[in-house]
Each structure stands twice: as structure tokens, then as C-alpha cells.
Amino acid sequence: MMRLLSLFALLLAMACPAAAHEIRPAYLQIDETAQAQYSVLWKVPAIGDRRLAIYVRFPAECQNLGEPVGSIDGATYFERWKLSCKGSLKGRSVTIDGLRTSMTDVLARISWTDGTTEVARLTPEHPVLILKGVQSIPLIAWTYFVLGVEHILGGVDHLLFVLALMLLIRERWMLLKTITAFTLAHSITLAGAALGYFSLPQKPVEATIALSIAFVASELVKMKPGERRLSEAYPWVVAFSFGLLHGFGFADALKEIGLPQKDVPLALLTFNLGVEAGQLMFVGAVLLMYAALKTVTTVPNSRARVAAAYVIGIVATVWFIDRLAGFVVS
């Protein structure tokens, strides 16, 4: 098993862009402020001074009240404007131009003056949103569950940490305990931070997450036959400790997406369940790959593990330096 996990770690680490964290969805917020009057917030992923080329198109009966005000903050382009429509937007459609040819999703949240919140997820296959003006509990639950799955599967640094832990573990029972500890830890900080009970600055958190991966990689290099370091004997302690930190990373992503005011517990729960489902999917995929390809390589376990550890450590160190520079310079 160690040989295949090491091979998979090499492939995953070498495929990672140096500063990649996750593929973030765009975000559209529409707030009804008065009869047929709306405030619009449009957030789009950006790199440097370039934004993703997707745009909101409202019905022809709607007119902007002044020019949209746009700005770039970090890796996000923000645009705000006021909108006036002839009649209500309920029953009408909003289209995201350019979404069909993109690789991102759009989370839309609409709040009406009667207190109702509407949440929807638009994809390249379905770039049109029909505003219904009603709240759908199953839709909110499903939307945030899918966002949780997408977040963990798109967060290569989180997956690389889990994979490094798998390389550190020799027994299936200990693997179960370790993954459970990681899940419990980041669930605690995800819930607490998302609900506003405590918080940490996002950029230092991301830098420290990279450092946590480098730490586990260094522990892999130090492993010796017949010896068990503390991290090998109690990997669940390492997983729980760093899991608390990773939870802040999940919470930052959830804060960027936003939570429906009247269904915060539901959205938080289903997002967290989505994160756990995605994590289990990843662990299961690795184990299935091992079962299918365990005879592919004859490289000794120790050599494969050390090679994977060095690659993981180098990638994590590059991430750490890049992220550290990102908030020290700014």
C-alpha cells in the first residue's frame, strides 16, 4: 500500500500549481431594497488585475441606476450597483453570460423585502436563474452540500495533507481514527468561525496550512524501520491539531460564499457534510486505486515514501513562501 500511496502523492504534488488553493465559485447577491429596487453585488475570481470574463445579464425591463463600481481585492473582483426594474424580478430570469465556456460555478443568493432568502447554484450547463421568490429548504441543503464537496476536492493543499497522513499510517484502524480526528477538529473551527465565535486572518492561516503539510512531509523522511516516532504512534494527534487550523481555511471559503440569514444552521451543516463526503471520496479513491494497481510498481516502500515526502515537502514549502510573501508584503 505504501508504494502506491507514495506514487499517488508524487503525481498529485507534481500536478499542483505552486500557489493553488482551490477553485472558487463566483457569487451573485441581489437584495430587494424597495418595490422594484435592487442592490447587486457581483464577485468574480481574479488573478492580478485580470478578472474572469463572466457577466450578469438582467431582463431588458431592468436599468442600472448609475455605473457599476468595480474593484479588485486580493484574488476577487467586486462589482456593486443599483438596479430598477419595471415590476418585480419574481418570475423573471437572470443569465450569467460567459458561464457556458468557463470552468467555474456561480452561487446566487437573493433576499426579498418579505424576509425570504433564495439560494441557487448556476453551472456552465445551467447558466440561467429563474427567480421564484420562495425559499426551498431542500435546495439550500443540496446547494451547500455540493459546495462543500467541491471545496475539499478543489482544495489541493487539504488533500495533500490527508494523503501525507495516509503515508504516515501503517494500520487501517489507525487510519480511521486519524481521519475521524481530522474531521472532528476542522468541524469545530469551521462551525465556530463561520458563526463568528472566533476567527483568524485568512492569509496567515493559508500559510500555516502549507507549513502543516511540510511538517508531515518531514516526519515521513525521518521514519525508520523498527522505530515509531510520536507522529507515527499517534498520527491522530497530528491530524486533530492541524485539523483545527484547516477548519479556519474551510470557514474562510464559506464566509466568501455567504450564508442564508434564516437558514444558517442548515447551510453550515450541509456544507460541513459536503466537506466530509468529499474527503471520504478522496480517501476511498486512493484505497481503490491501491487495490487496482498494487502490483504496478516494485520500488521499495522506504524509497517511495522518501521520494514522495520530498516532493510534498518542496511543494508545501513553495506554497508557504508564496503565501507568507502575500501577506508580509501587503
C-alpha positions, 0 to 999 in steps of 0.5 A: 500500500505504501508504494502506491500511496507514495506514487499517488502523492508524487503525481498529485504534488507534481500536478499542483500549481505552486500557489493553488488553493482551490477553485472558487465559485463566483457569487451573485447577491441581489437584495430587494431594497424597495418595490422594484429596487435592487442592490447587486453585488457581483464577485468574480475570481481574479488573478492580478488585475485580470478578472474572469470574463463572466457577466450578469445579464438582467431582463431588458425591463431592468436599468442600472441606476448609475455605473457599476463600481468595480474593484479588485481585492486580493484574488476577487473582483467586486462589482456593486450597483443599483438596479430598477426594474419595471415590476418585480424580478419574481418570475423573471430570469437572470443569465450569467453570460460567459458561464457556458465556456468557463470552468467555474460555478456561480452561487446566487443568493437573493433576499426579498423585502418579505424576509425570504432568502433564495439560494441557487447554484448556476453551472456552465450547463445551467447558466440561467436563474429563474427567480421564484421568490420562495425559499426551498429548504431542500435546495439550500441543503443540496446547494451547500452540500455540493459546495462543500464537496467541491471545496475539499476536492478543489482544495489541493493543499487539504488533500495533500495533507490527508494523503501525507497522513495516509503515508504516515499510517501503517494500520487501517484502524489507525487510519480511521481514527486519524481521519475521524480526528481530522474531521472532528477538529476542522468541524469545530473551527469551521462551525465556530468561525463561520458563526463568528465565535472566533476567527483568524486572518485568512492569509496567515492561516493559508500559510500555516496550512502549507507549513502543516503539510511540510511538517508531515512531509518531514516526519515521513523522511525521518521514519525508520524501520523498527522505530515509531516516532510520536507522529507515527504512534499517534498520527491522530494527534497530528491530524486533530491539531492541524485539523483545527487550523484547516477548519479556519481555511474551510470557514474562510471559503464559506464566509466568501460564499455567504450564508442564508440569514434564516437558514444558517444552521442548515447551510453550515451543516450541509456544507460541513457534510459536503466537506466530509463526503468529499474527503471520504471520496478522496480517501476511498479513491486512493484505497481503490486505486491501491487495490487496482494497481498494487502490483504496478510498481516494485520500488521499495516502500522506504524509497517511495515514501522518501521520494514522495515526502520530498516532493510534498515537502518542496511543494508545501514549502513553495506554497508557504513562501508564496503565501507568507510573501502575500501577506508580509508584503501587503 
